[in-house]
Amino acid sequence: MLKAVIIGAIAVSAALTLSMPRQVATRSLAERLGYQATDRLLIINGDDTGMCHSANLATIDALDNGLMTSATIMVPCPWFPEIARYAKSRPGADLGVHLTHTSEWQSYRWGPVTDRKLVPGLVDPEGYLWRSERDVFAHSSASEATVEARAQIERALKAGIDITHLDSHMGAMQYDPDFHKAYLKLARKYDLPVRMGSPETYAKVGFPGIRKEAESLGLVFPDRLVHEENPEPGEARKAFWLRIIKTLKPGVTELYIHASVVSDEARAISGSWQERATDYELFTKDPDIRKAMEDGGIIRIGYRPLRDLQRKERRAGPAAQASRAP
């Protein structure tokens, strides 16, 4: 009798397990990284690293002494060698590639890494990369963008950079569906996590399934990206960032800044030099920003843990895929 009861209980348990909704068995990204589902994890990324000397100085200081946890490098830019030397001197630095298909400034320009004859659609009449992502979409193709992106990644690897992730300068590989698919394929090829827009962002631009597609490729990416948020009218940048920090949701969020020191070079290149200098100061030296992080229990991480997780789950195969968040 007892044996029959035990067998019956086992059968019921197995049936319940098979009938459970998939999400019961899944774990959030935070949990897969070893944290609690309720934890608030934050990646603070420095975009446009390598763009100029002023950006490099600020980014290096912010990584070494400030709150910045990762940065992404513009390989085609003139000051790439400087940040590559830094990367070699800091093997543990969290540095990705800021895939660059545009050259937006008025007087300070750069061209592709690839031979121009191989990517003619990426080059404007002046011989540089186009100034806007719209021009890239109008004159080039996802295949050309892939050729250039691969050349940038390979140049970074050859320079000794231990690439931790990929993202896209000015969104040139993310604001068009064909380019975005090529972007994800590159991340799959090099087994790197990627910056992805928040679910709400993709719903607005008509790519509601793109995050699912990235998951199906085995890619790891933050739950949310602070991208569409902007200071409210009359709101100072410090107040804006404090508001963002204090309202972070559980899970993994990425925010990015364009750090720069104040210099004649920065003034000559960018009309946003003051904003860039302010963000550098806030995330490197401002005690109130740091205190807000501490008071809120914000856990700062870089992209390296995401890369390690992605590669671990890839090696584990289907069993690990079953535990991914829906």
WOFENSUL-V968909 format. One record per backbone hydrogen bond with DSSP energy under -0.5 kcal/mol. NH is the residue of the N-H (numbers start at 0). CO is the residue of the C=O. Records with the same first field share a line. If there is no record, write none. Layout:
NH = CO + CO
This chain:
4 = 0
5 = 1
6 = 2
7 = 3
8 = 4
9 = 5
10 = 6
11 = 7
12 = 8
13 = 9
14 = 10
15 = 11
16 = 12
17 = 13
18 = 14
19 = 15 + 16
23 = 20
24 = 20 + 21
25 = 21
26 = 322
31 = 27
32 = 28
33 = 30
34 = 29
38 = 35
40 = 38 + 250
41 = 298
42 = 252
43 = 41
44 = 42 + 254
45 = 69
46 = 44 + 256
48 = 45 + 71
50 = 47
55 = 51
56 = 52
57 = 53
58 = 54
59 = 55
60 = 56
61 = 57
62 = 58
63 = 59
64 = 60
65 = 60 + 61
66 = 282
67 = 61
68 = 43
69 = 43
70 = 93
71 = 45
72 = 95
73 = 48
74 = 72
76 = 73
78 = 49
79 = 76
82 = 78
83 = 79
84 = 80
85 = 81
86 = 82
87 = 83
88 = 84
89 = 85 + 86
92 = 89
94 = 92 + 161
95 = 70
96 = 164
97 = 72 + 95
98 = 96 + 166
100 = 98
102 = 129
108 = 106
117 = 114
118 = 114
121 = 118
122 = 119
123 = 127
126 = 123
128 = 109
129 = 121
135 = 131
136 = 132
137 = 133
138 = 134
139 = 135
144 = 140
145 = 141
146 = 142
147 = 143
148 = 144
149 = 145
150 = 146
151 = 147
152 = 148
153 = 149
154 = 150
155 = 151
156 = 152
157 = 153
158 = 154
159 = 156
160 = 155
162 = 160
163 = 94
165 = 192
166 = 96
168 = 98
170 = 167
171 = 168
173 = 170
174 = 170
179 = 175
180 = 176
181 = 177
182 = 178
183 = 179
184 = 180
185 = 181
186 = 182
187 = 183
188 = 184
189 = 185
190 = 186 + 187
191 = 186
192 = 163
193 = 219
194 = 165
201 = 197
202 = 198
203 = 199
204 = 200
205 = 201 + 202
206 = 201
209 = 206
212 = 208
213 = 209
214 = 210
215 = 211
216 = 212 + 213
217 = 214
218 = 213
222 = 251
223 = 251
225 = 253
226 = 224
234 = 231
235 = 233
239 = 235
240 = 236
241 = 237
242 = 238
243 = 239
244 = 240
245 = 241
246 = 242 + 243
247 = 244
250 = 38
252 = 40 + 250
253 = 223
254 = 42
255 = 225
256 = 44
258 = 256
259 = 275
260 = 53
266 = 262
267 = 263
268 = 264
269 = 265
272 = 269
275 = 271
276 = 272
277 = 273
278 = 274
279 = 275
280 = 276
281 = 277
282 = 278
283 = 280
284 = 280
285 = 280 + 281
286 = 284
289 = 285
290 = 286
291 = 287
292 = 288
293 = 289
294 = 290
295 = 291
296 = 293
297 = 292
298 = 39
299 = 297
300 = 41
306 = 302
307 = 303
308 = 304
309 = 305
310 = 306
311 = 307
312 = 308
313 = 309
314 = 310
315 = 311
316 = 312
318 = 315
319 = 316
320 = 316
321 = 317
322 = 319
323 = 320
